[in-house]
Amino acid sequence: MELFSTNKLFKEEKYEEILALWQNDESRNRMTDWDKWYVLLSLNKQKRYQETLDAYKLLRAKRNESTETELWRRIEDTVCRALYYAHVKTFDFRQGDSSKLFKQVDYILAHSSDSSYSVKGKAALFVVNAAEEGKLAVENASELIIRYLDAVNPSTLGREEFEYIDQQGNRRAKAPDREIWYAARAKALLKLQRYGECMACCDEALRELRGFHYSNDSWLRYRKAKCLLALGKPDDAKRCISEAQARGAHHWCLSQVLFEIERNGGEHQAALALGAECALADPSHEMRVSFYEDFADYLEQSGLTHEAALHRRLVILIRQENNWGLKQKHLGWTNLDDVSAMDKAEILKTLKPLWKEWRSAAKSYLTGVVIRVLPEGGSGFIQDEQGGQYYFNAKDYTHGKQKPIVDQRVRFTLVDKLDRKKNEVKKNAVDISII
């Protein structure tokens, strides 16, 4: 068999012919290590990953000490790819013992290169994702996440979104591995209170990544703000949150950070407004159960005993609804007769007008006229009484059924938003109501 004939067969996608040579004792004994590498590649191409691993055992047992370093690197990358798809990616977490998974991934990390063909990054991110989802029985998931992320150089990870078709036939896009690496590392570092490293990670990600999936840029700014707040730099933290909001981020977590800043700074009216903003963000109140506990404590400290009781009742009802159980502190809360008998719907019916009142009280409103509505009716411009003109989106009308019409008199407030075409932060009209 001539040297590198398998190379030609592989390029022609004649994988079965290569494997036939491997299965024949006479031709297999005359194969070079390069030929055997093409055998492994052919098995992988046919997704016969376990057979790749079995063939590697034979190859390794008869390895020629003179095998080129570059060739052996390619062989190990090929074998690690087979190990990833045969055992790591298909790992059954229901078995409870993750030690085998760690052993397999650690092998991949130790024997894979940093080439584009390597699955080193995929294997590390598989463990990271499992740890984030609570699938691994480990004491400190964040420490584990950092250990596996630090085993990978982020510059070797892909920068492009991965598109796929879900089970319903819809086209979906998954964030690039490089973006996932930065996002997971920043999140874990924040949990570990390694604030300096977390901020450096966020800054590097914002500088190095070209674009972001699912507003990860806003989450990076949020985590940097949390670090700054923990380090006693509230003004810098507020600027980070403002940058995220100017770029279109509206998540309740951003309002929560601003609430903490104003609460700690003794700005009662602003703290109330931001707490209300947080509560009104969306109907997913169970996601904010910890915030409602903090908000209730603040309300009680501010002398708003009845309002605090309403929030604590909401916390108890949410925990019971989700079978989370009640802790000792929940059982020790003082009950008010007119609150303790209320169900969740009654509590929310009482709280929502209160939240809206608190939110509005801290805002400065302007009045003006809609001077232009863009062709599709989804946006336009408002001019205030002093002649200032502001872009608006119809989604920011306070009632969904209201539509913008030229010459319509409106009441509105202003926020900073990024003009992506000009890359400038400008004042936009929001919270718009017809007068």
C-alpha positions as CSV (number, residue, x, y, z in Angstrom):
1,M,0.0,0.0,0.0
2,E,1.5,3.3,-1.0
3,L,2.3,6.1,1.5
4,F,-0.7,8.4,2.0
5,S,-3.0,6.5,-0.3
6,T,-5.5,6.8,2.5
7,N,-5.2,10.6,2.2
8,K,-6.5,10.4,-1.4
9,L,-9.3,8.0,-0.4
10,F,-10.4,10.3,2.5
11,K,-10.6,13.4,0.3
12,E,-12.8,11.4,-2.1
13,E,-14.9,10.4,0.9
14,K,-14.3,6.7,0.3
15,Y,-14.4,5.9,4.0
16,E,-15.5,2.3,3.6
17,E,-12.4,1.5,1.4
18,I,-10.2,2.9,4.1
19,L,-11.9,0.9,6.8
20,A,-11.7,-2.3,4.6
21,L,-7.9,-1.8,4.6
22,W,-7.9,-1.5,8.4
23,Q,-10.0,-4.7,8.8
24,N,-7.6,-6.7,6.7
25,D,-4.7,-8.0,8.8
26,E,-2.2,-7.9,6.0
27,S,-2.9,-4.3,4.9
28,R,-3.3,-3.1,8.5
29,N,0.2,-4.4,9.4
30,R,1.6,-2.4,6.5
31,M,-0.2,0.9,7.4
32,T,1.8,3.9,8.6
33,D,0.6,5.9,11.5
34,W,-0.6,8.5,9.0
35,D,-2.8,5.8,7.4
36,K,-4.1,4.8,10.8
37,W,-5.1,8.4,11.5
38,Y,-7.2,8.4,8.4
39,V,-8.9,5.2,9.7
40,L,-9.8,7.1,12.9
41,L,-11.1,10.1,10.8
42,S,-13.2,7.8,8.6
43,L,-14.8,6.2,11.7
44,N,-15.6,9.7,13.1
45,K,-17.0,10.8,9.8
46,Q,-19.5,7.9,10.0
47,K,-20.2,8.7,13.6
48,R,-18.8,5.3,14.7
49,Y,-17.2,6.9,17.7
50,Q,-16.9,3.9,20.0
51,E,-15.1,2.1,17.1
52,T,-12.7,5.0,16.9
53,L,-11.9,4.6,20.6
54,D,-11.4,0.8,20.1
55,A,-9.1,1.4,17.1
56,Y,-7.1,3.9,19.0
57,K,-6.4,1.3,21.7
58,L,-4.8,-0.9,19.1
59,L,-2.9,2.0,17.5
60,R,-1.6,3.2,20.9
61,A,-0.4,-0.3,21.9
62,K,1.7,-0.4,18.7
63,R,2.7,3.2,18.6
64,N,6.0,3.8,16.9
65,E,8.3,6.0,19.1
66,S,9.3,7.9,16.1
67,T,5.8,9.0,15.3
68,E,5.8,12.7,14.5
69,T,4.6,15.0,17.3
70,E,2.3,16.8,14.9
71,L,0.7,13.6,13.7
72,W,0.2,12.3,17.3
73,R,-1.5,15.7,18.2
74,R,-3.9,15.1,15.3
75,I,-4.5,11.5,16.4
76,E,-5.3,12.6,20.0
77,D,-7.6,15.4,18.8
78,T,-9.5,12.8,16.7
79,V,-9.8,10.4,19.6
80,C,-10.9,13.1,22.0
81,R,-13.6,14.1,19.5
82,A,-14.8,10.5,19.5
83,L,-14.7,10.4,23.3
84,Y,-16.8,13.6,23.5
85,Y,-19.5,12.5,21.2
86,A,-19.6,8.9,22.4
87,H,-19.6,9.5,26.1
88,V,-19.5,13.1,27.3
89,K,-22.3,14.6,25.2
90,T,-24.5,11.7,25.8
91,F,-23.8,11.4,29.6
92,D,-26.8,10.4,31.6
93,F,-26.9,12.6,34.7
94,R,-29.7,10.4,36.2
95,Q,-27.1,7.9,37.3
96,G,-26.0,10.4,40.0
97,D,-22.2,9.7,39.9
98,S,-20.5,12.3,37.8
99,S,-16.9,11.1,38.5
100,K,-16.8,9.2,35.2
101,L,-17.8,12.4,33.3
102,F,-15.1,14.4,35.1
103,K,-12.5,11.7,34.2
104,Q,-13.5,11.8,30.5
105,V,-13.5,15.6,30.3
106,D,-10.2,15.9,32.1
107,Y,-8.7,13.4,29.7
108,I,-10.0,15.6,26.8
109,L,-8.6,18.7,28.3
110,A,-5.2,17.1,28.9
111,H,-4.8,15.5,25.5
112,S,-6.6,18.0,23.1
113,S,-4.9,20.8,21.3
114,D,-6.2,24.3,20.8
115,S,-6.8,23.8,17.1
116,S,-10.2,24.6,15.5
117,Y,-10.8,20.8,15.2
118,S,-10.4,20.2,18.9
119,V,-13.4,19.6,21.2
120,K,-11.5,20.9,24.2
121,G,-13.8,23.9,24.5
122,K,-17.0,21.9,23.9
123,A,-16.1,19.5,26.6
124,A,-15.3,22.2,29.2
125,L,-18.5,24.1,28.4
126,F,-20.5,20.9,28.7
127,V,-19.4,20.6,32.3
128,V,-20.0,24.3,32.9
129,N,-23.5,24.1,31.5
130,A,-24.3,21.1,33.7
131,A,-22.9,22.8,36.8
132,E,-25.0,25.9,36.0
133,E,-28.1,23.8,35.7
134,G,-27.5,22.0,39.0
135,K,-26.9,18.6,37.4
136,L,-23.6,17.9,39.2
137,A,-23.4,16.9,42.8
138,V,-20.6,19.3,43.8
139,E,-20.2,21.5,46.9
140,N,-19.1,24.7,45.1
141,A,-20.3,24.8,41.5
142,S,-18.8,28.2,40.9
143,E,-15.3,27.0,41.8
144,L,-15.8,24.0,39.4
145,I,-17.0,26.3,36.6
146,I,-13.9,28.5,36.9
147,R,-11.6,25.5,36.9
148,Y,-13.0,24.2,33.7
149,L,-13.3,27.5,32.0
150,D,-9.7,28.4,32.8
151,A,-8.5,25.2,31.1
152,V,-9.6,26.7,27.8
153,N,-8.2,29.7,26.0
154,P,-11.2,31.8,24.9
155,S,-9.5,32.9,21.8
156,T,-9.7,29.4,20.4
157,L,-13.5,29.2,20.8
158,G,-15.9,30.0,18.0
159,R,-17.2,33.6,17.5
160,E,-20.2,32.7,15.3
161,E,-23.8,31.8,16.4
162,F,-24.8,28.2,16.0
163,E,-28.1,27.9,14.1
164,Y,-30.3,24.9,14.5
165,I,-33.9,23.7,14.0
166,D,-35.8,22.9,17.2
167,Q,-38.3,20.0,17.7
168,Q,-41.2,22.3,16.6
169,G,-39.4,23.1,13.3
170,N,-38.4,26.6,14.3
171,R,-35.1,28.1,13.5
172,R,-33.1,28.9,16.6
173,A,-29.7,30.4,17.3
174,K,-27.3,29.5,20.1
175,A,-24.7,32.0,21.4
176,P,-21.1,31.5,20.2
177,D,-18.9,29.4,22.5
178,R,-16.6,32.4,23.1
179,E,-19.5,34.5,24.4
180,I,-20.8,31.6,26.5
181,W,-17.3,31.3,28.1
182,Y,-17.1,35.0,29.1
183,A,-20.7,35.1,30.3
184,A,-20.3,32.0,32.5
185,R,-17.0,33.1,33.9
186,A,-18.3,36.6,34.9
187,K,-21.3,35.0,36.5
188,A,-19.2,32.5,38.5
189,L,-16.6,35.1,39.6
190,L,-19.4,37.4,40.9
191,K,-20.8,34.5,43.0
192,L,-17.3,33.9,44.4
193,Q,-17.0,37.6,45.2
194,R,-13.9,37.9,43.1
195,Y,-14.9,41.3,42.1
196,G,-11.7,42.6,40.4
197,E,-11.4,39.5,38.2
198,C,-15.1,39.7,37.4
199,M,-14.9,43.3,36.2
200,A,-11.8,42.5,34.2
201,C,-13.6,39.6,32.5
202,C,-16.6,41.8,31.7
203,D,-14.4,44.5,30.3
204,E,-12.5,42.0,28.1
205,A,-15.7,40.5,26.8
206,L,-17.2,43.9,25.9
207,R,-14.0,44.8,24.2
208,E,-13.3,41.5,22.3
209,L,-16.7,40.3,21.2
210,R,-18.3,41.7,18.0
211,G,-21.9,41.1,19.0
212,F,-24.0,39.5,21.7
213,H,-26.7,36.9,21.9
214,Y,-29.8,37.4,24.1
215,S,-28.5,40.8,25.5
216,N,-25.4,39.2,27.1
217,D,-23.7,42.6,26.8
218,S,-26.3,44.0,29.3
219,W,-25.7,41.1,31.7
220,L,-22.0,41.8,31.6
221,R,-22.6,45.4,32.5
222,Y,-25.0,44.3,35.2
223,R,-22.4,42.0,36.8
224,K,-19.8,44.7,36.6
225,A,-22.2,47.1,38.3
226,K,-22.8,44.5,41.1
227,C,-19.0,44.3,41.6
228,L,-18.7,48.1,41.7
229,L,-21.5,48.3,44.2
230,A,-19.9,45.7,46.4
231,L,-16.6,47.6,46.3
232,G,-18.3,50.8,47.5
233,K,-18.5,52.6,44.1
234,P,-22.2,53.3,43.7
235,D,-21.8,56.1,41.1
236,D,-19.7,53.9,38.8
237,A,-22.2,51.1,39.3
238,K,-25.1,53.4,38.3
239,R,-23.2,54.4,35.1
240,C,-22.9,50.8,34.2
241,I,-26.6,50.2,34.6
242,S,-27.4,53.4,32.7
243,E,-25.2,52.1,29.8
244,A,-27.1,48.8,29.7
245,Q,-30.5,50.6,29.8
246,A,-29.4,53.0,27.1
247,R,-28.7,50.0,24.9
248,G,-32.3,48.7,25.3
249,A,-32.0,46.5,28.4
250,H,-35.1,46.4,30.5
251,H,-34.6,43.5,32.9
252,W,-35.8,43.9,36.4
253,C,-32.4,43.0,37.8
254,L,-31.1,46.3,36.6
255,S,-33.8,48.2,38.6
256,Q,-32.9,46.0,41.6
257,V,-29.3,47.2,41.5
258,L,-30.4,50.8,41.2
259,F,-32.8,50.2,44.1
260,E,-29.9,49.0,46.2
261,I,-27.9,52.1,45.3
262,E,-30.6,54.6,46.2
263,R,-31.6,52.7,49.4
264,N,-28.0,52.7,50.6
265,G,-27.7,56.3,49.7
266,G,-30.8,57.3,51.7
267,E,-32.8,58.4,48.7
268,H,-36.1,57.2,49.9
269,Q,-38.4,58.4,47.0
270,A,-36.0,57.1,44.4
271,A,-35.6,53.8,46.2
272,L,-39.4,53.3,46.3
273,A,-39.7,54.2,42.6
274,L,-37.0,51.7,41.6
275,G,-38.4,49.0,43.8
276,A,-41.8,49.5,42.1
277,E,-40.1,49.5,38.7
278,C,-38.6,46.2,39.6
279,A,-41.9,44.7,40.7
280,L,-43.8,45.9,37.6
281,A,-41.2,44.6,35.1
282,D,-43.1,41.5,34.2
283,P,-45.6,38.9,35.7
284,S,-42.8,36.5,36.8
285,H,-43.1,37.4,40.5
286,E,-41.6,34.1,41.6
287,M,-38.3,35.2,40.1
288,R,-38.3,38.2,42.4
289,V,-39.2,36.4,45.7
290,S,-35.8,37.3,47.3
291,F,-36.1,40.9,46.2
292,Y,-39.6,41.2,47.7
293,E,-38.2,40.0,51.0
294,D,-35.5,42.8,50.9
295,F,-38.1,45.4,49.7
296,A,-40.4,44.4,52.6
297,D,-37.6,44.9,55.1
298,Y,-36.9,48.3,53.6
299,L,-40.5,49.3,53.7
300,E,-40.8,48.3,57.4
301,Q,-37.6,50.3,58.2
302,S,-39.2,53.3,56.5
303,G,-42.3,53.1,58.6
304,L,-44.5,51.6,55.9
305,T,-45.7,48.6,58.0
306,H,-48.8,47.7,56.1
307,E,-47.0,47.9,52.8
308,A,-44.3,45.7,54.2
309,A,-46.9,43.1,55.3
310,L,-48.4,43.0,51.8
311,H,-45.0,42.2,50.3
312,R,-44.3,39.5,52.9
313,R,-47.7,37.9,52.3
314,L,-46.8,37.8,48.6
315,V,-43.5,36.1,49.4
316,I,-45.2,33.4,51.6
317,L,-47.9,32.8,48.9
318,I,-45.2,32.4,46.1
319,R,-43.2,30.0,48.2
320,Q,-46.2,27.9,49.1
321,E,-47.4,27.9,45.4
322,N,-44.0,26.6,44.3
323,N,-43.5,24.1,47.2
324,W,-40.4,25.9,48.4
325,G,-41.3,25.7,52.0
326,L,-41.1,28.4,54.7
327,K,-37.9,29.3,56.6
328,Q,-37.8,30.3,60.2
329,K,-37.7,34.0,59.4
330,H,-40.9,33.7,57.3
331,L,-42.7,32.0,60.2
332,G,-41.5,34.9,62.5
333,W,-43.1,37.7,60.4
334,T,-45.8,39.6,62.1
335,N,-49.2,39.0,60.6
336,L,-51.8,41.7,60.0
337,D,-55.4,40.5,60.1
338,D,-56.5,42.3,57.0
339,V,-53.5,40.9,55.0
340,S,-53.0,37.3,56.3
341,A,-56.4,36.2,54.8
342,M,-55.6,37.6,51.3
343,D,-54.8,35.3,48.4
344,K,-52.2,36.0,45.7
345,A,-54.6,37.6,43.3
346,E,-55.9,40.0,46.0
347,I,-52.4,40.9,47.1
348,L,-51.3,41.7,43.6
349,K,-54.6,43.7,43.0
350,T,-53.7,45.8,46.0
351,L,-50.0,46.1,45.3
352,K,-50.0,47.0,41.6
353,P,-51.7,50.5,42.0
354,L,-49.3,51.1,44.8
355,W,-46.3,50.2,42.7
356,K,-47.5,52.4,39.9
357,E,-48.0,55.3,42.3
358,W,-44.5,55.0,43.7
359,R,-43.0,54.6,40.2
360,S,-44.7,57.8,38.9
361,A,-44.0,59.9,42.0
362,A,-40.3,60.0,41.3
363,K,-40.5,60.8,37.6
364,S,-40.6,64.2,35.9
365,Y,-43.2,64.3,33.2
366,L,-43.4,66.6,30.2
367,T,-46.3,67.4,27.9
368,G,-46.1,67.7,24.1
369,V,-47.5,66.8,20.7
370,V,-46.9,63.9,18.3
371,I,-45.4,65.7,15.3
372,R,-44.5,62.7,13.1
373,V,-45.5,59.1,12.9
374,L,-43.2,56.9,10.8
375,P,-44.8,54.9,7.9
376,E,-45.6,51.7,9.7
377,G,-47.0,53.5,12.8
378,G,-44.7,51.8,15.3
379,S,-42.6,54.9,16.1
380,G,-42.3,58.6,15.5
381,F,-41.3,61.9,17.2
382,I,-42.8,64.0,20.0
383,Q,-42.2,67.7,20.5
384,D,-42.4,69.2,24.0
385,E,-43.6,72.6,24.9
386,Q,-40.1,74.0,24.8
387,G,-39.5,72.8,21.3
388,G,-37.4,69.7,22.2
389,Q,-38.0,66.7,19.9
390,Y,-37.8,63.1,21.0
391,Y,-38.0,59.8,19.3
392,F,-40.6,57.3,20.6
393,N,-41.7,53.7,20.1
394,A,-45.4,53.0,20.1
395,K,-44.6,50.1,22.6
396,D,-44.0,52.8,25.2
397,Y,-47.6,54.0,25.2
398,T,-48.9,53.1,28.7
399,H,-52.0,51.3,27.2
400,G,-51.4,48.9,24.4
401,K,-54.6,49.9,22.6
402,Q,-53.6,53.5,22.2
403,K,-52.0,54.4,18.9
404,P,-49.9,57.4,18.0
405,I,-51.6,60.0,15.7
406,V,-50.1,63.3,14.5
407,D,-51.2,66.3,16.6
408,Q,-52.1,64.0,19.5
409,R,-51.3,65.6,22.9
410,V,-49.4,63.4,25.2
411,R,-47.7,63.2,28.6
412,F,-44.3,61.4,28.8
413,T,-41.0,61.1,30.5
414,L,-37.5,60.8,29.1
415,V,-34.8,58.1,29.2
416,D,-31.4,57.7,27.7
417,K,-31.3,55.2,24.8
418,L,-28.6,54.3,22.3
419,D,-29.2,55.4,18.7
420,R,-27.5,52.4,17.1
421,K,-27.2,54.0,13.6
422,K,-25.2,56.9,15.0
423,N,-23.8,55.1,18.1
424,E,-25.0,58.0,20.2
425,V,-27.0,58.1,23.4
426,K,-30.1,60.3,23.0
427,K,-33.2,61.2,25.0
428,N,-36.2,59.1,24.1
429,A,-39.9,59.6,25.1
430,V,-41.3,56.7,27.1
431,D,-44.2,56.0,29.5
432,I,-46.5,57.9,27.1
433,S,-50.1,58.6,27.8
434,I,-52.7,60.6,25.8
435,I,-54.1,63.7,27.5
